[in-house]
Amino acid sequence: MSQHTQTHATFVLEREYPVPADRVWAAFADPEIKAQWFGGSEFVDVTRGDDFRVGGTWIDDGRPSEDGPMSRFRATYTDLVEHERIVYSYDMWLDDAHASTSLTTIALEAVDTPEGPATRLTFTEQGVHLDGVHGPGPEAAAGREMGTDGLLDALGTALTVAG
């Protein structure tokens, strides 16, 4: 009898950032800007790279501490529409255990507000969480959504500080 499990989950998060869409796009497209918000100061980078083009690979490997488990992130960009849409598929591992495979779509919509131009970001992730690597299926899916929510908050802070 197999011990292998899979839990499918989809979540959608929305934000409105008080900057034009080209600034939000740059926060994903420029590796130096992305490093300011993706990850965290407590995360020890081991390998980082980003080839932001269709077919390009985004790599972000690191540990929560010097002796913590290795988290590996490997993404491939499948669709890019400048200032409008980013689509990528990605896999995550914890040490050598495959934790998940996901498809992410980030839609950017320019909006006019009384304060000036802004961008509405809609982040949709469809994933399969494998074998309880990040906890029991529903827990792993909820943890991914919570982590992504924090990343989008960090993106907002980076956009505001850079403004």
Backbone as a printed PyTorch tensor [residue, N CA C, xyz], in Angstrom:
tensor([[[  0.8380,  -1.1790,   0.0000],
         [  0.0000,   0.0000,   0.0000],
         [  0.8830,   1.2430,   0.0000]],

        [[  0.5470,   2.2090,  -0.8040],
         [  1.3600,   3.4080,  -0.9960],
         [  1.1280,   4.4260,   0.1230]],

        [[  2.1880,   5.0900,   0.5270],
         [  2.1090,   6.1890,   1.4910],
         [  2.0330,   7.5400,   0.7850]],

        [[  1.9670,   7.5050,  -0.5190],
         [  1.9660,   8.7480,  -1.2840],
         [  0.5870,   9.4000,  -1.2740]],

        [[  0.5850,  10.7130,  -1.0880],
         [ -0.6610,  11.4740,  -1.0740],
         [ -0.5080,  12.6940,  -1.9570]],

        [[ -1.6380,  13.2370,  -2.3510],
         [ -1.6490,  14.4780,  -3.1150],
         [ -2.9020,  15.2470,  -2.7320]],

        [[ -2.7130,  16.5530,  -2.5480],
         [ -3.8290,  17.4390,  -2.2450],
         [ -3.7940,  18.5870,  -3.2330]],

        [[ -4.8800,  18.7600,  -3.9680],
         [ -4.9870,  19.8570,  -4.9230],
         [ -5.6340,  21.0530,  -4.2410]],

        [[ -5.1340,  22.2230,  -4.5360],
         [ -5.6810,  23.4420,  -3.9380],
         [ -5.4800,  24.6080,  -4.8940]],

        [[ -6.4460,  25.4990,  -4.8830],
         [ -6.3750,  26.7360,  -5.6560],
         [ -6.6830,  27.8870,  -4.7180]],

        [[ -5.9210,  28.9740,  -4.8630],
         [ -6.2640,  30.1850,  -4.1200],
         [ -6.0430,  31.3960,  -5.0090]],

        [[ -6.7650,  32.4660,  -4.6890],
         [ -6.6700,  33.7240,  -5.4180],
         [ -6.4820,  34.8340,  -4.3850]],

        [[ -5.4490,  35.6460,  -4.5810],
         [ -5.1860,  36.7900,  -3.7130],
         [ -5.1820,  38.0470,  -4.5670]],

        [[ -5.7110,  39.1250,  -4.0200],
         [ -5.7500,  40.3900,  -4.7600],
         [ -5.1250,  41.4940,  -3.9250]],

        [[ -4.4660,  42.4040,  -4.6150],
         [ -3.8960,  43.5920,  -3.9930],
         [ -4.0830,  44.7660,  -4.9410]],

        [[ -4.1110,  45.9500,  -4.3740],
         [ -4.0370,  47.1610,  -5.1890],
         [ -2.8600,  47.9650,  -4.6670]],

        [[ -1.9060,  48.2130,  -5.5490],
         [ -0.7020,  48.9470,  -5.1910],
         [ -0.7800,  50.3590,  -5.7720]],

        [[ -0.3760,  51.3790,  -5.0050],
         [ -0.5120,  52.7720,  -5.4520],
         [  0.6190,  53.2250,  -6.3870]],

        [[  0.9590,  52.3610,  -7.3390],
         [  2.0110,  52.6730,  -8.3180],
         [  1.5480,  52.1730,  -9.6830]],

        [[  2.0890,  52.7390, -10.7750],
         [  1.7280,  52.2770, -12.1150],
         [  2.1540,  50.8200, -12.3510]],

        [[  1.4900,  50.1730, -13.3060],
         [  1.7500,  48.7630, -13.6150],
         [  3.2010,  48.4990, -14.0130]],

        [[  3.8570,  49.4620, -14.6630],
         [  5.2480,  49.2250, -15.0580],
         [  6.1570,  49.0510, -13.8360]],

        [[  5.8430,  49.7050, -12.7220],
         [  6.6340,  49.5400, -11.4880],
         [  6.4090,  48.1590, -10.8760]],

        [[  5.1660,  47.6940, -10.8970],
         [  4.8790,  46.3560, -10.3600],
         [  5.5520,  45.3110, -11.2450]],

        [[  5.4540,  45.4870, -12.5460],
         [  6.1060,  44.5730, -13.4910],
         [  7.6100,  44.5040, -13.2090]],

        [[  8.2290,  45.6550, -13.0370],
         [  9.6730,  45.7000, -12.7750],
         [ 10.0390,  44.9530, -11.4950]],

        [[  9.1530,  44.9610, -10.5070],
         [  9.4230,  44.2570,  -9.2440],
         [  9.4800,  42.7480,  -9.4510]],

        [[  8.8760,  42.2420, -10.5120],
         [  8.9750,  40.8260, -10.8630],
         [ 10.0970,  40.5830, -11.8770]],

        [[ 10.2930,  41.5140, -12.8010],
         [ 11.2170,  41.3150, -13.9190],
         [ 12.6780,  41.5820, -13.5630]],

        [[ 12.9280,  42.4740, -12.6350],
         [ 14.2970,  42.8600, -12.2820],
         [ 14.7460,  42.0630, -11.0570]],

        [[ 15.7360,  41.1730, -11.2130],
         [ 16.1610,  40.3230, -10.0940],
         [ 16.6140,  41.1070,  -8.8610]],

        [[ 17.2040,  42.2820,  -9.0520],
         [ 17.6480,  43.0730,  -7.8960],
         [ 16.4630,  43.6170,  -7.1080]],

        [[ 15.4270,  44.0540,  -7.8090],
         [ 14.2250,  44.5250,  -7.1210],
         [ 13.5150,  43.3400,  -6.4690]],

        [[ 13.4150,  42.2140,  -7.1970],
         [ 12.7310,  41.0350,  -6.6560],
         [ 13.4060,  40.5470,  -5.3780]],

        [[ 14.7220,  40.6240,  -5.3060],
         [ 15.4520,  40.1740,  -4.1070],
         [ 15.0860,  40.9950,  -2.8690]],

        [[ 14.5630,  42.2030,  -3.0690],
         [ 14.1810,  43.0570,  -1.9390],
         [ 12.9010,  42.5810,  -1.2580]],

        [[ 12.0570,  41.8410,  -1.9670],
         [ 10.7780,  41.4410,  -1.3780],
         [ 10.5140,  39.9410,  -1.4030]],

        [[ 11.1410,  39.1940,  -2.3000],
         [ 10.8850,  37.7540,  -2.3910],
         [ 11.8760,  37.0200,  -1.4970]],

        [[ 11.3790,  36.3470,  -0.5030],
         [ 12.2260,  35.6910,   0.4920],
         [ 12.1040,  36.4620,   1.7870]],

        [[ 13.1640,  36.5860,   2.4920],
         [ 13.1290,  37.3320,   3.7410],
         [ 14.5180,  37.4750,   4.3060]],

        [[ 14.6640,  38.3730,   5.2330],
         [ 15.9920,  38.6160,   5.8080],
         [ 16.4880,  37.4100,   6.6010]],

        [[ 15.5610,  36.5700,   7.1070],
         [ 15.9760,  35.3910,   7.8590],
         [ 16.3310,  34.2200,   6.9420]],

        [[ 16.0740,  34.3500,   5.6540],
         [ 16.3280,  33.2980,   4.6760],
         [ 17.7750,  33.3930,   4.1990]],

        [[ 18.5220,  32.3160,   4.3050],
         [ 19.9220,  32.2740,   3.8740],
         [ 19.9480,  31.7730,   2.4290]],

        [[ 20.2290,  32.6730,   1.4770],
         [ 20.2760,  32.2910,   0.0620],
         [ 21.4620,  31.3730,  -0.2100]],

        [[ 21.1970,  30.3440,  -0.9990],
         [ 22.2510,  29.4380,  -1.4430],
         [ 22.4700,  29.6270,  -2.9410]],

        [[ 21.3890,  29.5960,  -3.7070],
         [ 21.4440,  29.8010,  -5.1560],
         [ 20.2550,  30.6600,  -5.5500]],

        [[ 20.5220,  31.6730,  -6.3570],
         [ 19.4380,  32.5410,  -6.8090],
         [ 19.7250,  32.9340,  -8.2540]],

        [[ 18.7070,  32.8640,  -9.0970],
         [ 18.8520,  33.2790, -10.4870],
         [ 17.4870,  33.4810, -11.1050]],

        [[ 17.4050,  34.3620, -12.0860],
         [ 16.1200,  34.6460, -12.6980],
         [ 16.3210,  35.0750, -14.1480]],

        [[ 15.8780,  34.2260, -15.0710],
         [ 15.9220,  34.5110, -16.5050],
         [ 14.4860,  34.8230, -16.9310]],

        [[ 14.1040,  36.0930, -16.7880],
         [ 12.7180,  36.5340, -16.9620],
         [ 12.3830,  36.6590, -18.4370]],

        [[ 12.0080,  35.5310, -19.0390],
         [ 11.5760,  35.4610, -20.4320],
         [ 10.8050,  34.1620, -20.5880]],

        [[  9.9560,  34.0690, -21.6030],
         [  9.2330,  32.8240, -21.8370],
         [ 10.2560,  31.7120, -22.0510]],

        [[ 10.1240,  30.6370, -21.2980],
         [ 11.0800,  29.5250, -21.3290],
         [ 12.2110,  29.6910, -20.3350]],

        [[ 12.3470,  30.8720, -19.7560],
         [ 13.4080,  31.1350, -18.7870],
         [ 13.1070,  30.4900, -17.4380]],

        [[ 14.1600,  30.3200, -16.6620],
         [ 14.0650,  29.6490, -15.3710],
         [ 14.3380,  30.6230, -14.2320]],

        [[ 13.5630,  30.4740, -13.1750],
         [ 13.7310,  31.2310, -11.9310],
         [ 14.0970,  30.2220, -10.8610]],

        [[ 15.2310,  30.4470, -10.2040],
         [ 15.7420,  29.5460,  -9.1690],
         [ 15.9040,  30.3370,  -7.8810]],

        [[ 15.4250,  29.7610,  -6.7860],
         [ 15.6110,  30.3910,  -5.4800],
         [ 15.7430,  29.2760,  -4.4410]],

        [[ 16.9690,  29.0010,  -4.0510],
         [ 17.2640,  27.9570,  -3.0740],
         [ 17.8480,  28.5960,  -1.8290]],

        [[ 17.4520,  28.0900,  -0.6860],
         [ 17.9970,  28.6230,   0.5470],
         [ 17.5330,  27.8450,   1.7590]],

        [[ 17.9420,  28.3580,   2.9050],
         [ 17.6300,  27.7240,   4.1820],
         [ 17.0870,  28.7780,   5.1360]],

        [[ 16.2020,  28.3610,   6.0660],
         [ 15.7170,  29.3210,   7.0470],
         [ 16.7970,  29.7170,   8.0580]],

        [[ 17.8570,  28.9180,   8.1490],
         [ 19.0170,  29.2120,   8.9940],
         [ 20.1980,  28.4590,   8.4080]],

        [[ 21.3890,  28.7330,   8.9070],
         [ 22.5980,  28.0870,   8.3580],
         [ 22.4950,  26.5680,   8.3410]],

        [[ 21.8660,  25.9730,   9.3630],
         [ 21.8000,  24.5120,   9.4330],
         [ 20.3810,  23.9800,   9.2080]],

        [[ 19.4690,  24.8320,   8.7140],
         [ 18.0870,  24.4180,   8.4650],
         [ 17.9660,  23.6030,   7.1900]],

        [[ 16.7700,  23.0710,   6.9440],
         [ 16.5550,  22.2730,   5.7330],
         [ 16.6580,  23.1350,   4.4720]],

        [[ 17.0850,  22.5250,   3.3930],
         [ 17.2140,  23.2190,   2.1090],
         [ 15.8540,  23.3040,   1.4260]],

        [[ 15.4270,  24.5110,   1.1240],
         [ 14.2130,  24.7430,   0.3480],
         [ 14.6500,  25.0690,  -1.0720]],

        [[ 14.1330,  24.3050,  -2.0420],
         [ 14.4840,  24.5370,  -3.4420],
         [ 13.2350,  24.9200,  -4.2250]],

        [[ 13.3560,  25.9900,  -5.0180],
         [ 12.2730,  26.5220,  -5.8400],
         [ 12.7800,  26.5860,  -7.2730]],

        [[ 12.0600,  25.9480,  -8.2040],
         [ 12.4170,  25.9600,  -9.6200],
         [ 11.1770,  26.3110, -10.4360]],

        [[ 11.2270,  27.4260, -11.1500],
         [ 10.0840,  27.8610, -11.9560],
         [ 10.5060,  28.0240, -13.4090]],

        [[  9.5370,  27.8610, -14.2930],
         [  9.7180,  28.1220, -15.7170],
         [  8.6070,  29.0710, -16.1570]],

        [[  9.0180,  30.1980, -16.7390],
         [  8.0460,  31.1690, -17.2540],
         [  7.4270,  30.6040, -18.5360]],

        [[  6.0920,  30.5780, -18.5900],
         [  5.4060,  30.0300, -19.7560],
         [  4.6740,  31.0910, -20.5700]],

        [[  4.3950,  32.2580, -19.9680],
         [  3.7090,  33.3260, -20.6920],
         [  4.0260,  34.6530, -20.0210]],

        [[  4.4110,  35.6330, -20.8000],
         [  4.6620,  36.9860, -20.2950],
         [  4.0440,  37.9880, -21.2660]],

        [[  3.1620,  38.8340, -20.7380],
         [  2.5960,  39.9370, -21.5060],
         [  2.9640,  41.1890, -20.7240]],

        [[  3.8970,  41.9580, -21.2610],
         [  4.4740,  43.0800, -20.5260],
         [  3.4210,  43.9630, -19.8800]],

        [[  3.6180,  44.1940, -18.5740],
         [  2.7680,  45.0500, -17.7400],
         [  1.3630,  44.4930, -17.5340]],

        [[  1.0890,  43.2460, -18.0050],
         [ -0.2640,  42.6910, -17.8980],
         [ -0.3330,  41.3060, -17.2660]],

        [[  0.5770,  40.3820, -17.6370],
         [  0.4080,  39.0030, -17.1860],
         [  1.7550,  38.2890, -17.0820]],

        [[  1.8720,  37.4980, -16.0160],
         [  3.0240,  36.6250, -15.7980],
         [  2.4680,  35.2440, -15.4560]],

        [[  2.8940,  34.2320, -16.1940],
         [  2.4770,  32.8630, -15.9010],
         [  3.7280,  32.0150, -15.7980]],

        [[  3.7920,  31.2220, -14.7150],
         [  4.9070,  30.2890, -14.5550],
         [  4.4390,  29.0370, -13.8270]],

        [[  5.1320,  27.9550, -14.0950],
         [  4.9240,  26.7300, -13.3310],
         [  6.1480,  26.5550, -12.4540]],

        [[  5.9300,  25.9760, -11.2700],
         [  7.0860,  25.7870, -10.3930],
         [  6.9480,  24.5560,  -9.5200]],

        [[  8.1120,  24.0680,  -9.1120],
         [  8.2150,  22.9400,  -8.1980],
         [  8.9930,  23.3780,  -6.9720]],

        [[  8.6250,  22.7910,  -5.8300],
         [  9.3570,  23.0410,  -4.5880],
         [  9.7720,  21.7130,  -3.9770]],

        [[ 10.9560,  21.7280,  -3.3710],
         [ 11.4840,  20.5790,  -2.6370],
         [ 11.9000,  21.0410,  -1.2510]],

        [[ 11.8170,  20.1610,  -0.2990],
         [ 12.3640,  20.3860,   1.0310],
         [ 13.4050,  19.2990,   1.2150]],

        [[ 14.6680,  19.7130,   1.3050],
         [ 15.7990,  18.7950,   1.1790],
         [ 15.6010,  18.0350,  -0.1290]],

        [[ 15.5020,  16.7200,  -0.1260],
         [ 15.3520,  15.9820,  -1.3830],
         [ 13.9250,  15.5110,  -1.6360]],

        [[ 12.9750,  15.9630,  -0.8350],
         [ 11.5870,  15.5290,  -0.9840],
         [ 10.8020,  16.5340,  -1.8270]],

        [[ 10.2040,  16.0430,  -2.9030],
         [  9.3870,  16.8920,  -3.7800],
         [  8.1200,  17.2700,  -3.0110]],

        [[  7.9100,  18.5610,  -2.7630],
         [  6.8120,  19.0350,  -1.9240],
         [  5.5800,  19.4380,  -2.7280]],

        [[  5.7940,  20.0360,  -3.9180],
         [  4.6300,  20.5300,  -4.6630],
         [  4.9990,  20.9030,  -6.0870]],

        [[  3.9570,  20.9590,  -6.9070],
         [  4.0230,  21.5110,  -8.2560],
         [  2.8530,  22.4660,  -8.3920]],

        [[  3.1080,  23.6590,  -8.9280],
         [  2.0590,  24.6740,  -9.0210],
         [  2.1050,  25.4060, -10.3490]],

        [[  0.9570,  25.9610, -10.6990],
         [  0.8300,  26.8630, -11.8330],
         [  0.3580,  28.1960, -11.2660]],

        [[  1.0890,  29.2590, -11.5740],
         [  0.7770,  30.5910, -11.0440],
         [  0.4930,  31.5520, -12.1900]],

        [[ -0.5770,  32.3290, -12.0310],
         [ -0.9100,  33.3960, -12.9670],
         [ -1.0050,  34.6960, -12.1830]],

        [[ -0.2580,  35.6960, -12.6170],
         [ -0.3000,  37.0180, -12.0070],
         [ -0.8320,  37.9760, -13.0670]],

        [[ -2.0040,  38.5460, -12.7890],
         [ -2.6080,  39.5060, -13.7140],
         [ -2.4550,  40.9010, -13.1230]],

        [[ -2.0030,  41.8360, -13.9590],
         [ -1.8490,  43.2340, -13.5620],
         [ -2.8360,  44.0750, -14.3550]],

        [[ -3.5630,  44.9300, -13.6460],
         [ -4.5190,  45.7990, -14.2990],
         [ -4.2790,  47.2360, -13.8320]],

        [[ -4.0070,  48.1160, -14.7780],
         [ -3.8240,  49.5370, -14.4510],
         [ -5.1800,  50.1080, -14.0600]],

        [[ -5.2030,  50.8350, -12.9450],
         [ -6.4350,  51.4850, -12.4980],
         [ -6.1310,  52.9350, -12.1520]],

        [[ -7.1020,  53.7920, -12.3980],
         [ -6.9710,  55.1980, -12.0280],
         [ -7.7080,  55.4040, -10.7160]],

        [[ -7.0350,  56.0270,  -9.7780],
         [ -7.6460,  56.3430,  -8.4950],
         [ -7.5650,  57.8590,  -8.2950]],

        [[ -8.3250,  58.4050,  -7.3680],
         [ -8.2200,  59.8420,  -7.0950],
         [ -6.8020,  60.2650,  -6.6940]],

        [[ -6.0310,  59.3190,  -6.1270],
         [ -4.6550,  59.6230,  -5.7150],
         [ -3.6650,  59.4980,  -6.8740]],

        [[ -4.0990,  58.9240,  -8.0010],
         [ -3.2050,  58.7440,  -9.1420],
         [ -3.2480,  57.3170,  -9.6550]],

        [[ -2.3040,  56.9700, -10.5410],
         [ -2.3120,  55.6320, -11.1210],
         [ -2.0010,  54.5670, -10.0640]],

        [[ -2.6600,  53.4280, -10.2270],
         [ -2.4430,  52.2940,  -9.3310],
         [ -2.5030,  51.0140, -10.1610]],

        [[ -2.1900,  49.9000,  -9.5170],
         [ -2.2190,  48.6080, -10.1870],
         [ -2.9670,  47.6100,  -9.3220]],

        [[ -3.9380,  46.9520,  -9.9250],
         [ -4.6280,  45.8490,  -9.2600],
         [ -3.9190,  44.5580,  -9.6810]],

        [[ -3.4380,  43.8180,  -8.7070],
         [ -2.7570,  42.5530,  -8.9550],
         [ -3.6690,  41.4290,  -8.4900]],

        [[ -3.8690,  40.4420,  -9.3630],
         [ -4.6120,  39.2340,  -9.0120],
         [ -3.6540,  38.0500,  -9.1760]],

        [[ -3.4260,  37.3540,  -8.0730],
         [ -2.4790,  36.2360,  -8.0170],
         [ -3.2960,  34.9570,  -7.8480]],

        [[ -3.2150,  34.0640,  -8.8390],
         [ -3.9300,  32.7920,  -8.7890],
         [ -2.9160,  31.6580,  -8.8120]],

        [[ -3.0360,  30.7620,  -7.8470],
         [ -2.1530,  29.5870,  -7.8200],
         [ -2.9920,  28.3260,  -7.7480]],

        [[ -2.6530,  27.3810,  -8.6230],
         [ -3.2730,  26.0680,  -8.6450],
         [ -2.1490,  25.0750,  -8.3930]],

        [[ -2.2700,  24.2960,  -7.3130],
         [ -1.1540,  23.4340,  -6.9710],
         [ -1.5560,  22.0600,  -6.5060]],

        [[ -0.5800,  21.1870,  -6.5280],
         [ -0.7140,  19.8640,  -5.9230],
         [  0.3960,  19.7430,  -4.8810]],

        [[ -0.0050,  19.4450,  -3.6570],
         [  0.9160,  19.3140,  -2.5260],
         [  1.1090,  17.8270,  -2.2850]],

        [[  2.3710,  17.4020,  -2.2560],
         [  2.7020,  15.9840,  -2.3360],
         [  3.1970,  15.3990,  -1.0190]],

        [[  2.6670,  14.2520,  -0.6820],
         [  3.1860,  13.3580,   0.3510],
         [  3.3680,  13.9960,   1.7180]],

        [[  2.6510,  15.0720,   1.9970],
         [  2.7250,  15.6980,   3.3150],
         [  4.0590,  16.3360,   3.6400]],

        [[  4.8580,  16.6550,   2.6270],
         [  6.1930,  17.2170,   2.8620],
         [  6.1110,  18.5200,   3.6630]],

        [[  5.1610,  19.3780,   3.3320],
         [  4.9660,  20.6340,   4.0620],
         [  3.8030,  20.5280,   5.0460]],

        [[  3.5030,  19.3140,   5.4820],
         [  2.3990,  19.0830,   6.4040],
         [  1.2740,  18.3610,   5.6960]],

        [[  0.2380,  17.9710,   6.4590],
         [ -0.9200,  17.3190,   5.8240],
         [ -1.4790,  18.2120,   4.7240]],

        [[ -2.0230,  17.6030,   3.6760],
         [ -2.4650,  18.3280,   2.4870],
         [ -3.1170,  19.6620,   2.7260]],

        [[ -4.2490,  19.7310,   3.4590],
         [ -4.8980,  21.0370,   3.6570],
         [ -3.9990,  22.0250,   4.4010]],

        [[ -3.1960,  21.5260,   5.3260],
         [ -2.2730,  22.4020,   6.0630],
         [ -1.2000,  22.9670,   5.1350]],

        [[ -0.6650,  22.1290,   4.2460],
         [  0.3520,  22.5880,   3.2970],
         [ -0.2300,  23.6460,   2.3590]],

        [[ -1.4500,  23.4010,   1.8660],
         [ -2.0830,  24.3600,   0.9600],
         [ -2.3530,  25.6810,   1.6710]],

        [[ -2.8390,  25.6280,   2.9010],
         [ -3.1000,  26.8550,   3.6610],
         [ -1.7970,  27.5900,   3.9570]],

        [[ -0.7450,  26.8450,   4.2410],
         [  0.5550,  27.4580,   4.4890],
         [  1.0970,  28.1620,   3.2620]],

        [[  0.8940,  27.5680,   2.0880],
         [  1.3480,  28.2080,   0.8420],
         [  0.5960,  29.5070,   0.6200]],

        [[ -0.7040,  29.4930,   0.8280],
         [ -1.4910,  30.7120,   0.6510],
         [ -1.0510,  31.7900,   1.6430]],

        [[ -0.8210,  31.4130,   2.8900],
         [ -0.3890,  32.3770,   3.9030],
         [  0.9920,  32.9410,   3.5480]],

        [[  1.9050,  32.0860,   3.0910],
         [  3.2300,  32.5510,   2.6970],
         [  3.1750,  33.5030,   1.5160]],

        [[  2.3330,  33.1910,   0.5350],
         [  2.1850,  34.0590,  -0.6330],
         [  1.5580,  35.3870,  -0.2360]],

        [[  0.5980,  35.3530,   0.6730],
         [ -0.0170,  36.5800,   1.1760],
         [  1.0580,  37.4930,   1.7760]],

        [[  1.9640,  36.9140,   2.5430],
         [  3.0630,  37.6860,   3.1270],
         [  3.9990,  38.2420,   2.0690]],

        [[  4.2780,  37.4520,   1.0160],
         [  5.1330,  37.9430,  -0.0700],
         [  4.4860,  39.1320,  -0.7860]],

        [[  3.1830,  39.0660,  -1.0030],
         [  2.5080,  40.1900,  -1.6710],
         [  2.4890,  41.4300,  -0.7820]],

        [[  2.4110,  41.2410,   0.5270],
         [  2.5410,  42.3800,   1.4450],
         [  3.9520,  42.9670,   1.3470]],

        [[  4.9640,  42.0800,   1.3120],
         [  6.3540,  42.5480,   1.1960],
         [  6.5700,  43.2840,  -0.1210]],

        [[  5.9350,  42.7990,  -1.1900],
         [  6.0030,  43.4950,  -2.4780],
         [  5.4360,  44.9040,  -2.3450]],

        [[  4.2910,  45.0270,  -1.6860],
         [  3.6810,  46.3360,  -1.4850],
         [  4.5920,  47.2810,  -0.7110]],

        [[  5.2370,  46.7500,   0.3160],
         [  6.1750,  47.5690,   1.1040],
         [  7.3520,  48.0100,   0.2290]],

        [[  7.9010,  47.0850,  -0.5550],
         [  9.0340,  47.4300,  -1.4270],
         [  8.6290,  48.4890,  -2.4490]],

        [[  7.4340,  48.3710,  -2.9910],
         [  6.9690,  49.3590,  -3.9800],
         [  6.7860,  50.7310,  -3.3500]],

        [[  6.3010,  50.7660,  -2.1240],
         [  6.0740,  52.0240,  -1.4230],
         [  7.3920,  52.6830,  -1.0290]],

        [[  8.3220,  51.8670,  -0.5210],
         [  9.6350,  52.3790,  -0.1120],
         [ 10.4020,  52.8760,  -1.3320]],

        [[ 10.3220,  52.1330,  -2.4470],
         [ 11.0640,  52.5130,  -3.6570],
         [ 10.4590,  53.7510,  -4.3150]],

        [[  9.2190,  54.0930,  -3.9620],
         [  8.5230,  55.2140,  -4.6060],
         [  9.0830,  56.5180,  -4.2100]]])
